[in-house]
Amino acid sequence: MNTKLTIRLDNEVINKAKQYALRNKTSLSKLVEAYFRELTNNYKETKMEVTDKELQKVSGTVSIPDSVTIDDLLTDRLFNKYIHD
């Protein structure tokens, strides 16, 4: 199923892309689709899991109580960044 997509690009980039598409006997849409397909085929989502002990190892001089979790630390950081700043 094809769906229309509107994107905004610099005029120079668009003109060069049109020339490239013309030289390669393809459409701009097919060119963009091929690029997105290649980009997403190579993308591998990874989820990093860090234990409290691993966090303590890289934190150096910071001592983290056993009762504090990574989620607690992240929540505090985000709260301080977006609420208090």
N, C-alpha and C positions, 0 to 999 in steps of 0.2 A: 504494500500500500504506500503510495506516495503522499507526502504531506508538504504543504508550503511552509517555508522557513524564511523569515526576514532577518537579515543581518546587516550591520552597518560596518563598512570598511573604508579605509582611506582611498580616495579616488585613484591615486597612482597604483595602489595594489590591485584594485579592480581592473584597471586598464591593462596592466601587465598580465593578470590572470586570464583576461579575455584573449589577449594575443597568444598566450601559451595554449589555451584551449583550442583556438583556431588553428594554430600550427599542428596541433596533435589530433585534429579532427574529432573533437569531443565538445560537449557543452560545459558551461561553467557549473551547472548543477551536478553533472556526472563527476566533474573534477573535485568539487567540494565533497560529494558523497564518498568518493574513493578515498579522499584524505581522512574524513571522519571514520570510515570503516577501518582503515589502516591504523589510525590512532587508537581506536577502541579495541581492536584485535590484540594490540600489543600491551594494553593496559591490564595489569593484574592488581586487583584490590587486595591489599594485605592489612590485616588487623594486628597491631602490635599489642601484646599483652605483657605487662610488666608487674612483677610481684613486688610486694613491699620491701623484701630483702634486696632485690635488684635495684630498686629505687634508692635504698639506703646506701648501697655500694657506690653509686654514681653521685650521690649527694655530698659526699666528702664529709665535711664537719657538721652537717645537719643531723641531728638525732631525731628520729621519728618514733613516737610511742607506738607500741603494738596495736593500740586501740584505734589509731588513725589509718584510714585506707587511702589509696590513691584517689578514689572518687571524692573523698573529703577534701584532699589537697586541691584537686582540680576545681571543685565547687568553690572553695575559698578564693582561689586565684581568679576565676571568672567573676565572682561576686565583687571582688576588689577592683578588677579591671573595668567592669561595666557599670557598677553601681556607685562606687566611691570615687572613681577618677573623674 
